[in-house]
Amino acid sequence: MNLIIDAGNTFVKLAVFENGAIVHDIRVELADLVKKAKVIYHEYPQIEWTMVSSVVSLEKTDLKALTVFSKVHVLGHGTKTPFENKYATPETLGVDRIALAAGAFYFKPHCNVLVIDAGTCITYDLITENGEYLGGTISPGLQMRYNALHQQTSKLPLLNPKDPKGLIGNTTESSIHSGVVNGICTELDGVIDQYRMEFKDLTVILTGGDNQFLSKRLKNTIFAFSNFLLKGLNNLLDYNKR
């Protein structure tokens, strides 16, 4: 069994994998990471390895506490990958994008795969049929676009994402919803179309916190997965055990 820990700025996702499948997962606040991890280790004493992926700097004492219960691999730029990383500045590549690329590599081997993570930012990452990671695109995420309209103007309100009733908004709020949601979906479809013009038989995966909100609004055929990043991390951990 493996324990996968994906630590964000505020929340942490923990998932227990057995034979490649998630058997338990939970989301907790960053401050509760070690306490919740200890509970999981006691519930699943078969856990032998832990993979930690973090966009924040975890305390050394926290990482040391995890080593009491299992072997720990912290995802970094020295982690071995099953694909060839052709990113021009690999030292600046986010660990989340490394994990997504690994997930894409294993999801459909020897195929062109574009994985889109619709989270705080929207990232597009491409694995080619030759097993090469080329890079991709980064753009503002759904909530970030709402926040920007509010924070960078004097009168526009801060709204939560909402399905627009149509293309034309007839109030300030409906205009914002139309602009943000229709705009982001047009971007997604447009970027996918561009990739499909360049890479034949392209498989597209949509994941991240906003994937369910956005997937049903896209014209392109995609695969929508909520836990694709966690699976990519588990793939990387298994690969690095060798």
C-alpha positions as CSV (number, residue, x, y, z in Angstrom):
1,M,0.0,0.0,0.0
2,N,1.0,3.6,-0.7
3,L,0.0,6.8,1.0
4,I,-0.1,9.8,-1.3
5,I,0.0,13.3,0.2
6,D,-0.7,16.3,-2.1
7,A,-0.2,19.5,0.0
8,G,-1.6,22.8,-1.3
9,N,-1.4,26.3,0.2
10,T,-4.3,25.6,2.6
11,F,-5.6,22.1,2.2
12,V,-4.0,18.7,1.9
13,K,-5.3,15.6,0.1
14,L,-4.3,12.2,1.4
15,A,-5.1,9.0,-0.5
16,V,-4.3,5.4,0.3
17,F,-3.6,3.3,-2.8
18,E,-3.8,-0.5,-3.0
19,N,-2.9,-2.2,-6.3
20,G,-3.2,1.2,-8.2
21,A,-6.7,2.0,-6.8
22,I,-7.8,4.5,-4.2
23,V,-9.2,2.7,-1.1
24,H,-9.4,5.8,1.2
25,D,-9.1,9.5,0.6
26,I,-9.6,12.7,2.7
27,R,-9.0,16.4,2.5
28,V,-7.7,18.2,5.6
29,E,-6.2,21.6,6.5
30,L,-2.5,21.9,6.2
31,A,-2.0,22.3,10.0
32,D,-3.7,18.9,10.6
33,L,-1.5,17.0,8.1
34,V,0.6,15.0,10.5
35,K,-2.2,14.2,12.9
36,K,-4.5,12.9,10.1
37,A,-1.6,11.0,8.5
38,K,-0.9,9.2,11.8
39,V,-4.6,8.1,11.9
40,I,-4.3,6.7,8.4
41,Y,-1.1,4.8,9.2
42,H,-2.8,3.2,12.1
43,E,-5.9,2.3,10.1
44,Y,-3.7,0.9,7.2
45,P,-0.6,-0.6,8.8
46,Q,0.2,-2.2,5.4
47,I,1.4,1.2,4.0
48,E,5.1,0.9,3.2
49,W,5.7,4.0,1.1
50,T,4.6,7.6,1.2
51,M,4.8,10.1,-1.6
52,V,4.7,13.8,-0.6
53,S,4.0,16.5,-3.2
54,S,3.8,20.0,-1.9
55,V,3.6,23.5,-3.4
56,V,4.6,24.9,0.1
57,S,7.6,24.3,2.2
58,L,6.7,21.6,4.7
59,E,8.4,21.6,8.1
60,K,11.3,19.2,8.4
61,T,9.7,18.0,11.6
62,D,6.5,17.1,9.7
63,L,8.4,15.1,7.1
64,K,10.5,13.3,9.8
65,A,7.3,12.4,11.6
66,L,6.0,10.6,8.5
67,T,9.3,8.5,8.3
68,V,8.4,6.9,11.6
69,F,5.6,5.0,9.8
70,S,6.8,4.4,6.3
71,K,9.5,5.2,3.7
72,V,9.0,8.7,2.4
73,H,9.7,10.1,-1.1
74,V,9.4,13.8,-1.5
75,L,8.6,14.7,-5.1
76,G,11.1,17.1,-6.6
77,H,13.1,17.8,-9.7
78,G,15.4,14.9,-8.9
79,T,12.6,12.4,-8.9
80,K,12.9,9.9,-11.8
81,T,10.2,10.1,-14.4
82,P,9.1,7.5,-16.9
83,F,9.0,10.1,-19.7
84,E,11.7,12.3,-21.2
85,N,11.4,15.8,-19.8
86,K,12.1,18.3,-22.6
87,Y,11.0,21.4,-20.7
88,A,13.6,24.1,-21.3
89,T,13.8,25.0,-17.6
90,P,13.0,21.7,-15.8
91,E,14.1,23.2,-12.4
92,T,11.1,25.6,-12.6
93,L,8.5,23.0,-13.5
94,G,5.9,22.6,-10.8
95,V,5.7,19.3,-9.1
96,D,2.0,19.1,-9.7
97,R,2.7,19.3,-13.5
98,I,5.3,16.6,-13.2
99,A,2.6,14.4,-11.5
100,L,0.0,15.2,-14.1
101,A,2.4,14.4,-16.9
102,A,3.2,11.0,-15.3
103,G,-0.5,10.3,-15.0
104,A,-1.0,11.1,-18.7
105,F,1.9,8.9,-19.6
106,Y,0.4,5.9,-17.9
107,F,-3.2,6.6,-18.8
108,K,-2.6,6.0,-22.5
109,P,0.9,4.8,-23.3
110,H,2.4,5.5,-26.7
111,C,-0.3,8.1,-27.5
112,N,-0.5,11.9,-27.6
113,V,-2.1,13.0,-24.4
114,L,-3.1,16.5,-23.2
115,V,-4.0,16.8,-19.6
116,I,-5.7,20.0,-18.4
117,D,-5.8,20.8,-14.7
118,A,-8.6,23.3,-13.9
119,G,-7.6,24.5,-10.5
120,T,-6.4,27.9,-9.1
121,C,-4.6,28.2,-12.5
122,I,-5.4,26.2,-15.6
123,T,-2.5,24.2,-16.8
124,Y,-2.2,22.4,-20.1
125,D,0.5,19.7,-20.3
126,L,1.4,17.5,-23.3
127,I,2.9,14.0,-23.4
128,T,3.7,12.8,-26.9
129,E,3.3,9.3,-28.4
130,N,7.1,9.1,-28.2
131,G,7.0,9.5,-24.4
132,E,8.3,13.1,-24.4
133,Y,7.0,15.9,-22.1
134,L,7.1,19.1,-24.1
135,G,5.4,21.6,-21.7
136,G,2.2,23.4,-22.2
137,T,0.3,26.5,-21.1
138,I,-0.6,28.3,-17.9
139,S,-3.6,30.6,-17.7
140,P,-5.8,32.1,-14.9
141,G,-8.3,29.7,-13.3
142,L,-12.1,30.2,-12.9
143,Q,-12.1,31.8,-9.5
144,M,-9.0,33.8,-10.2
145,R,-10.9,35.5,-13.1
146,Y,-13.8,36.4,-10.9
147,N,-11.3,37.7,-8.3
148,A,-9.5,39.8,-10.9
149,L,-12.6,41.5,-12.1
150,H,-13.4,42.5,-8.5
151,Q,-10.0,43.4,-7.3
152,Q,-8.8,45.4,-10.3
153,T,-11.9,47.5,-10.7
154,S,-13.7,49.9,-8.3
155,K,-17.3,48.7,-8.7
156,L,-17.6,45.2,-10.0
157,P,-18.8,42.7,-7.3
158,L,-17.0,39.5,-6.3
159,L,-19.1,36.6,-7.4
160,N,-18.9,32.8,-7.1
161,P,-19.0,30.7,-10.3
162,K,-22.5,30.3,-11.7
163,D,-23.8,28.8,-14.9
164,P,-24.7,31.8,-17.2
165,K,-28.3,31.7,-18.6
166,G,-27.1,32.8,-22.0
167,L,-24.4,34.5,-24.0
168,I,-25.8,38.0,-23.4
169,G,-25.9,39.2,-19.8
170,N,-28.6,41.9,-19.1
171,T,-27.3,42.7,-15.6
172,T,-23.8,43.4,-14.2
173,E,-23.8,40.0,-12.5
174,S,-25.1,38.0,-15.4
175,S,-22.6,39.8,-17.7
176,I,-19.7,38.8,-15.4
177,H,-20.9,35.1,-15.3
178,S,-21.2,35.1,-19.1
179,G,-17.8,36.7,-19.6
180,V,-16.0,34.4,-17.2
181,V,-17.7,31.1,-17.8
182,N,-18.2,31.4,-21.6
183,G,-14.7,32.9,-21.9
184,I,-13.0,30.1,-20.1
185,C,-14.9,27.4,-22.1
186,T,-14.1,29.1,-25.4
187,E,-10.4,29.2,-24.3
188,L,-10.5,25.5,-23.4
189,D,-12.1,24.4,-26.6
190,G,-9.9,26.7,-28.7
191,V,-6.7,25.4,-27.1
192,I,-7.8,21.8,-27.5
193,D,-8.5,22.5,-31.2
194,Q,-5.1,23.9,-31.7
195,Y,-3.4,20.9,-30.1
196,R,-5.5,18.5,-32.2
197,M,-4.4,20.3,-35.3
198,E,-0.7,19.6,-34.4
199,F,-1.0,16.2,-32.7
200,K,-3.0,13.4,-34.2
201,D,-5.3,11.1,-32.3
202,L,-5.0,13.4,-29.2
203,T,-6.5,12.2,-26.0
204,V,-7.7,15.0,-23.7
205,I,-8.0,14.7,-19.9
206,L,-9.7,17.3,-17.7
207,T,-9.0,17.3,-14.0
208,G,-8.8,19.7,-11.1
209,G,-11.3,21.2,-8.7
210,D,-13.4,22.9,-11.5
211,N,-13.4,19.9,-13.9
212,Q,-17.0,18.9,-13.2
213,F,-18.3,22.5,-13.5
214,L,-16.5,23.0,-16.9
215,S,-16.6,19.5,-18.5
216,K,-20.3,19.5,-19.5
217,R,-19.9,22.9,-21.1
218,L,-17.1,21.9,-23.6
219,K,-17.7,21.0,-27.2
220,N,-14.7,18.7,-27.4
221,T,-14.7,15.1,-26.3
222,I,-12.7,14.7,-23.1
223,F,-12.1,12.4,-20.2
224,A,-13.0,14.0,-16.8
225,F,-11.2,12.7,-13.7
226,S,-11.3,14.2,-10.2
227,N,-8.3,12.4,-8.7
228,F,-6.0,12.3,-11.7
229,L,-3.2,14.2,-9.9
230,L,-3.2,11.7,-7.0
231,K,-3.0,8.8,-9.5
232,G,-0.1,10.4,-11.2
233,L,1.7,10.7,-7.9
234,N,1.1,7.1,-7.1
235,N,2.4,6.2,-10.6
236,L,5.6,8.2,-9.9
237,L,6.0,6.6,-6.4
238,D,5.8,3.1,-7.9
239,Y,8.3,4.0,-10.6
240,N,10.8,5.4,-8.1
241,K,10.6,2.2,-5.9
242,R,12.5,0.3,-8.6
